């Protein structure tokens, strides 16, 4: 029996797959690059405004939050429930968190409500951290630029990534129901309860 390209693949090869191209079940450089570009669209005005406004303590606070979030809490709340997390190796390989350490152990159960809400709060804090700094410093140009970038990035994320992501219990997952149905036939342990 051949080894699957990744733990999220439902078949041994793409040729036999009934949902080929509808999920990001394999890791591609293109998906990683697309996600990186989305994040750059969001973070260029964020960091630009923080530097121009000389919000050095604020930037330091953000970096501490980012290390805690991406280094542990995101894996604990979200990533460890994803099929990609059970792949061999000490680091994660997916379109969003490539290379992050896998500290908590894999848990195939879906995210519970507490994990979903906590992850959403953390994600909003990390991505919208700039907002009070730009308002307080009256950096209207950066506020407008960062706001538009946040809306565009979120729309693109939902449309291009969340609609094909195999982390089905993520609160922003938008995979079509017919694709989810096929996925859950192969991975019933990932099916949300209730």
Backbone as CSV, one residue per row, in Angstrom:
resi,resn,N_x,N_y,N_z,CA_x,CA_y,CA_z,C_x,C_y,C_z
1,UNK,0.838,-1.184,0.000,0.000,0.000,0.000,0.885,1.251,0.000
2,UNK,0.620,2.171,-0.945,1.411,3.389,-1.027,1.078,4.324,0.127
3,UNK,2.060,5.134,0.503,1.833,6.105,1.555,1.109,7.322,0.974
4,UNK,0.159,7.846,1.731,-0.582,9.016,1.289,0.347,10.227,1.216
5,UNK,0.033,11.165,0.312,0.838,12.382,0.234,0.815,13.178,1.538
6,UNK,-0.286,13.149,2.272,-0.370,13.797,3.582,-1.444,13.094,4.398
7,UNK,-1.468,13.365,5.691,-2.457,12.729,6.568,-3.871,13.206,6.297
8,UNK,-4.018,14.316,5.600,-5.353,14.848,5.313,-5.935,14.307,4.011
9,UNK,-5.119,13.603,3.222,-5.624,13.053,1.962,-6.548,11.881,2.244
10,UNK,-7.633,11.793,1.482,-8.582,10.701,1.699,-8.252,9.478,0.850
11,UNK,-7.451,9.656,-0.196,-7.090,8.551,-1.080,-5.573,8.430,-1.167
12,UNK,-5.113,7.335,-1.734,-3.674,7.105,-1.892,-3.085,7.975,-3.000
13,UNK,-3.895,8.353,-3.964,-3.413,9.223,-5.034,-4.531,10.177,-5.448
14,UNK,-4.135,11.291,-6.033,-5.119,12.285,-6.483,-5.999,11.729,-7.601
15,UNK,-5.445,10.796,-8.376,-6.177,10.214,-9.496,-7.447,9.505,-9.013
16,UNK,-7.404,8.893,-7.837,-8.548,8.158,-7.302,-9.454,9.018,-6.418
17,UNK,-9.122,10.276,-6.236,-9.815,11.103,-5.252,-11.078,11.736,-5.825
18,UNK,-12.169,11.573,-5.091,-13.442,12.138,-5.548,-13.610,13.618,-5.221
19,UNK,-12.724,14.157,-4.389,-12.797,15.596,-4.081,-11.484,16.297,-4.445
20,UNK,-10.802,15.764,-5.439,-9.524,16.320,-5.884,-9.672,17.810,-6.212
21,UNK,-8.772,18.623,-5.668,-8.769,20.055,-5.931,-9.743,20.853,-5.085
22,UNK,-10.567,20.176,-4.302,-11.564,20.881,-3.494,-11.117,21.096,-2.052
23,UNK,-10.028,20.428,-1.664,-9.437,20.596,-0.336,-7.926,20.786,-0.482
24,UNK,-7.336,21.477,0.468,-5.875,21.588,0.513,-5.358,20.431,1.357
25,UNK,-5.494,19.231,0.828,-5.085,18.062,1.586,-3.596,17.790,1.436
26,UNK,-2.987,18.336,0.397,-1.544,18.224,0.210,-0.937,19.609,0.385
27,UNK,0.308,19.626,0.796,1.005,20.888,1.011,1.631,21.336,-0.302
28,UNK,1.292,22.539,-0.725,1.924,23.065,-1.930,2.583,24.399,-1.619
29,UNK,3.655,24.661,-2.331,4.330,25.955,-2.165,3.419,27.093,-2.593
30,UNK,2.575,26.842,-3.591,1.681,27.893,-4.071,0.689,28.307,-2.985
31,UNK,0.118,27.336,-2.268,-0.805,27.672,-1.178,-0.093,28.434,-0.067
32,UNK,1.133,28.045,0.229,1.922,28.738,1.245,2.231,30.169,0.797
33,UNK,2.615,30.342,-0.467,2.896,31.670,-1.012,1.641,32.534,-1.010
34,UNK,0.515,31.975,-1.414,-0.752,32.720,-1.420,-1.093,33.225,-0.022
35,UNK,-0.911,32.362,0.986,-1.211,32.763,2.362,-0.247,33.851,2.826
36,UNK,1.018,33.718,2.476,2.017,34.723,2.835,1.652,36.087,2.251
37,UNK,1.224,36.118,0.989,0.831,37.373,0.342,-0.384,37.982,1.037
38,UNK,-1.349,37.138,1.392,-2.512,37.629,2.147,-2.083,38.292,3.450
39,UNK,-1.175,37.663,4.164,-0.725,38.209,5.440,0.112,39.480,5.251
40,UNK,0.896,39.543,4.179,1.669,40.756,3.920,0.729,41.929,3.635
41,UNK,-0.344,41.674,2.918,-1.344,42.714,2.660,-1.891,43.269,3.968
42,UNK,-2.034,42.414,4.954,-2.548,42.824,6.263,-1.476,43.497,7.111
43,UNK,-0.268,42.935,7.135,0.733,43.398,8.086,1.610,44.554,7.608
44,UNK,1.679,44.847,6.314,2.466,45.991,5.852,1.908,47.300,6.423
45,UNK,0.610,47.593,6.293,0.121,48.838,6.907,0.177,48.800,8.436
46,UNK,0.001,47.641,9.017,0.083,47.495,10.477,1.469,47.912,10.964
47,UNK,2.505,47.234,10.470,3.858,47.545,10.924,4.297,48.937,10.476
48,UNK,3.913,49.323,9.266,4.256,50.658,8.778,3.719,51.747,9.697
49,UNK,2.453,51.642,10.059,1.842,52.634,10.938,2.411,52.612,12.343
50,UNK,2.720,51.428,12.831,3.290,51.320,14.176,4.691,51.951,14.225
51,UNK,5.489,51.765,13.169,6.831,52.352,13.116,6.745,53.865,12.931
52,UNK,5.926,54.321,11.970,5.780,55.757,11.731,5.266,56.466,12.990
53,UNK,4.327,55.834,13.691,3.784,56.408,14.916,4.675,56.221,16.132
54,UNK,5.789,55.523,15.939,6.747,55.237,17.009,6.094,54.576,18.228
55,UNK,5.266,53.606,17.949,4.589,52.827,18.993,5.475,51.632,19.380
56,UNK,6.673,51.913,19.890,7.662,50.871,20.144,7.220,49.897,21.236
57,UNK,6.655,50.412,22.318,6.181,49.529,23.390,5.024,48.673,22.878
58,UNK,4.157,49.287,22.064,3.048,48.539,21.457,3.542,47.420,20.559
59,UNK,4.576,47.699,19.760,5.153,46.665,18.895,5.756,45.540,19.705
60,UNK,6.457,45.896,20.775,7.034,44.874,21.655,5.925,44.003,22.247
61,UNK,4.835,44.643,22.690,3.692,43.893,23.223,3.098,42.959,22.189
62,UNK,3.004,43.430,20.935,2.468,42.581,19.871,3.369,41.377,19.630
63,UNK,4.672,41.594,19.592,5.599,40.479,19.355,5.501,39.429,20.461
64,UNK,5.346,39.858,21.692,5.173,38.907,22.801,3.881,38.109,22.600
65,UNK,2.782,38.813,22.271,1.512,38.123,22.003,1.632,37.165,20.818
66,UNK,2.307,37.592,19.766,2.451,36.759,18.569,3.237,35.489,18.864
67,UNK,4.315,35.615,19.637,5.102,34.425,19.994,4.250,33.463,20.820
68,UNK,3.514,33.988,21.792,2.646,33.130,22.612,1.547,32.488,21.772
69,UNK,0.924,33.286,20.905,-0.190,32.783,20.093,0.277,31.739,19.089
70,UNK,1.237,32.120,18.238,1.674,31.207,17.189,2.563,30.087,17.720
71,UNK,3.276,30.359,18.795,4.176,29.353,19.348,3.493,28.283,20.173
72,UNK,2.321,28.606,20.727,1.665,27.604,21.562,0.135,27.624,21.471
73,UNK,-0.475,28.760,21.747,-1.930,28.792,21.894,-2.694,28.418,20.629
74,UNK,-2.214,28.837,19.452,-2.928,28.457,18.237,-2.864,26.945,18.025
75,UNK,-1.708,26.358,18.306,-1.585,24.901,18.190,-2.490,24.201,19.195
76,UNK,-2.548,24.727,20.415,-3.370,24.126,21.468,-4.859,24.234,21.161
77,UNK,-5.278,25.370,20.636,-6.695,25.612,20.390,-7.170,25.070,19.053
78,UNK,-6.360,25.205,18.008,-6.806,24.918,16.648,-6.017,23.794,15.979
79,UNK,-4.734,24.009,15.813,-3.926,23.138,14.947,-3.913,21.672,15.354
80,UNK,-3.857,21.376,16.640,-3.733,19.976,17.066,-4.960,19.147,16.713
81,UNK,-6.048,19.792,16.293,-7.271,19.084,15.889,-7.301,18.808,14.380
82,UNK,-6.280,19.232,13.658,-6.254,19.112,12.195,-5.528,17.836,11.770
83,UNK,-5.982,17.193,10.688,-5.289,15.992,10.203,-3.818,16.234,9.858
84,UNK,-3.473,17.433,9.398,-2.075,17.724,9.071,-1.175,17.638,10.308
85,UNK,-1.737,17.860,11.465,-0.952,17.886,12.704,-0.418,16.502,13.065
86,UNK,-1.082,15.450,12.591,-0.635,14.101,12.953,0.465,13.561,12.035
87,UNK,0.869,14.362,11.068,1.947,13.921,10.188,3.267,13.842,10.949
88,UNK,4.177,13.055,10.447,5.471,12.871,11.102,6.245,14.180,11.146
89,UNK,7.100,14.286,12.132,7.938,15.470,12.268,7.533,16.314,13.467
90,UNK,8.437,17.169,13.876,8.207,17.997,15.060,7.608,19.355,14.729
91,UNK,7.497,19.659,13.433,6.907,20.934,13.035,5.723,20.706,12.107
92,UNK,4.847,21.665,12.105,3.619,21.602,11.311,3.909,21.976,9.865
93,UNK,3.233,21.316,8.942,3.345,21.641,7.530,1.936,21.834,6.982
94,UNK,1.539,23.089,6.864,0.242,23.406,6.264,0.347,24.762,5.583
95,UNK,-0.724,25.190,4.948,-0.690,26.447,4.186,-0.550,27.678,5.063
96,UNK,-0.855,27.582,6.362,-0.872,28.765,7.217,0.254,28.786,8.251
97,UNK,0.539,27.687,8.875,1.484,27.685,10.001,2.694,26.794,9.756
98,UNK,3.204,26.813,8.560,4.341,25.979,8.187,5.525,26.249,9.107
99,UNK,6.065,25.190,9.668,7.276,25.298,10.463,7.076,25.542,11.943
100,UNK,5.843,25.734,12.391,5.627,25.964,13.819,5.764,24.648,14.590
101,UNK,6.307,24.722,15.801,6.509,23.491,16.580,5.184,22.863,17.011
102,UNK,5.190,21.538,17.073,3.997,20.798,17.512,4.176,20.421,18.984
103,UNK,3.907,21.380,19.878,4.056,21.119,21.314,2.906,20.308,21.888
104,UNK,1.653,20.752,21.765,0.588,19.890,22.305,0.424,18.661,21.413
105,UNK,-0.035,17.573,21.985,-0.201,16.349,21.198,-1.454,16.423,20.324
106,UNK,-1.424,15.638,19.264,-2.531,15.577,18.308,-3.811,15.121,19.004
107,UNK,-4.916,15.778,18.682,-6.229,15.430,19.225,-7.227,15.466,18.071
108,UNK,-7.640,14.309,17.546,-8.515,14.290,16.365,-9.927,14.815,16.611
109,UNK,-10.304,14.964,17.880,-11.652,15.482,18.144,-11.779,16.907,17.615
110,UNK,-12.977,17.300,17.199,-13.184,18.672,16.730,-12.971,19.680,17.859
111,UNK,-12.712,20.903,17.473,-12.595,21.982,18.458,-13.911,22.099,19.209
112,UNK,-13.833,22.354,20.506,-15.071,22.603,21.243,-15.382,24.104,21.179
113,UNK,-16.530,24.494,21.682,-16.978,25.883,21.589,-15.994,26.846,22.281
114,UNK,-15.495,26.457,23.452,-14.532,27.295,24.176,-13.287,27.540,23.323
115,UNK,-12.755,26.478,22.709,-11.569,26.616,21.868,-11.852,27.525,20.667
116,UNK,-13.026,27.357,20.057,-13.376,28.189,18.906,-13.449,29.672,19.277
117,UNK,-14.155,29.984,20.363,-14.309,31.380,20.786,-12.968,31.973,21.211
118,UNK,-12.193,31.217,21.965,-10.882,31.699,22.420,-9.965,31.946,21.236
119,UNK,-9.967,31.040,20.253,-9.136,31.221,19.065,-9.564,32.465,18.294
120,UNK,-10.867,32.675,18.125,-11.348,33.865,17.421,-10.902,35.152,18.114
121,UNK,-10.976,35.171,19.441,-10.549,36.358,20.198,-9.059,36.605,20.009
122,UNK,-8.257,35.550,20.149,-6.808,35.679,19.956,-6.483,36.145,18.533
123,UNK,-7.120,35.527,17.531,-6.856,35.879,16.132,-7.233,37.331,15.857
124,UNK,-8.359,37.784,16.395,-8.775,39.182,16.216,-7.783,40.122,16.900
125,UNK,-7.341,39.763,18.078,-6.380,40.591,18.809,-5.067,40.723,18.038
126,UNK,-4.576,39.624,17.504,-3.319,39.631,16.756,-3.437,40.439,15.466
127,UNK,-4.542,40.304,14.751,-4.673,40.961,13.443,-5.196,42.397,13.523
128,UNK,-5.911,42.742,14.576,-6.471,44.101,14.703,-5.819,44.902,15.824
129,UNK,-4.687,44.453,16.273,-3.957,45.075,17.385,-3.675,46.555,17.149
130,UNK,-3.447,46.937,15.908,-3.077,48.281,15.508,-4.186,49.303,15.732
131,UNK,-5.421,48.873,15.730,-6.563,49.789,15.705,-6.513,50.871,16.791
132,UNK,-6.416,50.533,18.091,-6.417,51.598,19.106,-5.197,52.526,19.009
133,UNK,-4.064,52.026,18.561,-2.869,52.857,18.421,-3.073,53.919,17.338
134,UNK,-3.646,53.497,16.200,-3.850,54.439,15.098,-4.923,55.468,15.442
135,UNK,-5.958,55.052,16.161,-7.007,56.001,16.569,-6.439,57.001,17.575
136,UNK,-5.748,56.506,18.591,-5.192,57.374,19.632,-4.214,58.398,19.041
137,UNK,-3.364,57.943,18.101,-2.361,58.829,17.509,-2.913,59.613,16.313
138,UNK,-4.179,59.429,15.998,-4.838,60.111,14.872,-4.104,59.852,13.554
139,UNK,-3.702,58.616,13.373,-3.041,58.198,12.133,-4.133,57.725,11.162
140,UNK,-4.907,58.664,10.638,-6.101,58.334,9.852,-5.752,57.614,8.561
141,UNK,-4.662,58.016,7.918,-4.273,57.354,6.675,-3.958,55.881,6.929
142,UNK,-3.160,55.608,7.968,-2.821,54.217,8.293,-4.054,53.456,8.792
143,UNK,-4.926,54.144,9.520,-6.155,53.503,9.990,-7.006,53.051,8.806
144,UNK,-7.181,53.933,7.822,-7.952,53.577,6.632,-7.297,52.474,5.832
145,UNK,-5.986,52.601,5.620,-5.243,51.608,4.843,-5.295,50.244,5.525
146,UNK,-5.028,50.211,6.828,-5.038,48.942,7.562,-6.445,48.342,7.607
147,UNK,-7.467,49.185,7.728,-8.848,48.690,7.776,-9.246,48.047,6.452
148,UNK,-8.939,48.736,5.347,-9.248,48.176,4.019,-8.460,46.894,3.803
149,UNK,-7.182,46.902,4.169,-6.351,45.700,4.013,-6.892,44.534,4.831
150,UNK,-7.368,44.814,6.046,-7.922,43.751,6.894,-9.165,43.148,6.257
151,UNK,-10.050,43.989,5.734,-11.277,43.492,5.098,-10.940,42.681,3.854
152,UNK,-10.051,43.192,3.018,-9.664,42.491,1.787,-8.984,41.166,2.123
153,UNK,-8.067,41.186,3.080,-7.351,39.958,3.449,-8.307,38.904,4.005
154,UNK,-9.232,39.329,4.868,-10.189,38.380,5.440,-11.089,37.798,4.348
155,UNK,-11.560,38.637,3.440,-12.391,38.151,2.333,-11.626,37.135,1.490
156,UNK,-10.387,37.466,1.137,-9.578,36.553,0.332,-9.269,35.257,1.084
157,UNK,-9.016,35.360,2.378,-8.758,34.178,3.196,-9.957,33.233,3.176
158,UNK,-11.129,33.784,3.410,-12.358,32.979,3.415,-12.596,32.356,2.038
159,UNK,-12.402,33.143,0.986,-12.704,32.696,-0.370,-11.703,31.677,-0.906
160,UNK,-10.414,31.866,-0.599,-9.405,31.006,-1.230,-8.822,29.928,-0.326
161,UNK,-8.810,30.149,0.980,-8.201,29.183,1.901,-9.241,28.459,2.749
162,UNK,-10.087,29.204,3.424,-11.064,28.590,4.337,-12.103,27.753,3.598
163,UNK,-12.270,27.988,2.324,-13.208,27.201,1.530,-12.600,25.884,1.062
164,UNK,-11.290,25.670,1.351,-10.608,24.431,0.952,-9.799,23.807,2.075
165,UNK,-9.940,24.309,3.303,-9.125,23.850,4.428,-9.735,22.611,5.091
166,UNK,-8.901,21.643,5.419,-9.418,20.405,6.018,-9.508,20.465,7.540
167,UNK,-9.333,21.633,8.122,-9.575,21.824,9.555,-11.050,22.205,9.704
168,UNK,-11.904,21.186,9.667,-13.343,21.378,9.523,-14.038,22.031,10.715
169,UNK,-13.484,21.915,11.911,-14.163,22.500,13.071,-13.701,23.923,13.378
170,UNK,-12.830,24.463,12.533,-12.419,25.866,12.693,-13.655,26.748,12.518
171,UNK,-13.821,27.776,13.351,-15.023,28.601,13.258,-15.151,29.396,11.966
172,UNK,-14.072,29.547,11.200,-14.204,30.265,9.933,-14.081,29.345,8.715
173,UNK,-14.113,28.029,8.926,-14.059,27.068,7.825,-15.296,27.228,6.953
174,UNK,-15.097,27.249,5.629,-16.196,27.432,4.678,-16.206,26.362,3.590
175,UNK,-15.733,25.170,3.905,-15.744,24.071,2.936,-17.202,23.695,2.649
176,UNK,-17.573,23.523,1.370,-18.950,23.150,1.039,-19.359,21.827,1.703
177,UNK,-20.631,21.726,2.024,-21.146,20.560,2.754,-20.922,19.245,2.016
178,UNK,-21.038,19.236,0.693,-20.841,17.982,-0.049,-19.401,17.489,0.068
179,UNK,-18.436,18.404,0.117,-17.034,18.029,0.280,-16.792,17.559,1.714
180,UNK,-17.384,18.258,2.694,-17.260,17.837,4.095,-17.795,16.426,4.286
181,UNK,-18.912,16.140,3.647,-19.539,14.818,3.790,-18.576,13.719,3.364
182,UNK,-17.916,13.898,2.228,-16.951,12.910,1.745,-15.763,12.831,2.702
183,UNK,-15.264,13.978,3.135,-14.125,14.003,4.060,-14.446,13.250,5.346
184,UNK,-15.635,13.469,5.909,-15.998,12.830,7.175,-16.222,11.321,7.033
185,UNK,-16.482,10.847,5.825,-16.568,9.398,5.615,-15.213,8.750,5.906
186,UNK,-14.146,9.447,5.586,-12.795,8.930,5.799,-12.217,9.322,7.159
187,UNK,-12.718,10.435,7.712,-12.237,10.956,8.995,-13.415,11.246,9.936
188,UNK,-14.152,10.231,10.347,-15.322,10.490,11.199,-14.957,11.107,12.557
189,UNK,-13.731,10.878,13.011,-13.315,11.429,14.314,-13.203,12.955,14.277
190,UNK,-13.141,13.539,13.087,-13.038,14.998,12.951,-14.411,15.659,12.802
191,UNK,-15.447,14.873,12.705,-16.780,15.446,12.490,-17.276,16.152,13.751
192,UNK,-17.666,17.439,13.605,-18.182,18.175,14.787,-19.404,17.500,15.380
193,UNK,-19.498,17.536,16.692,-20.641,16.945,17.377,-21.684,18.015,17.637
194,UNK,-22.932,17.604,17.595,-24.016,18.505,17.933,-24.515,19.252,16.829
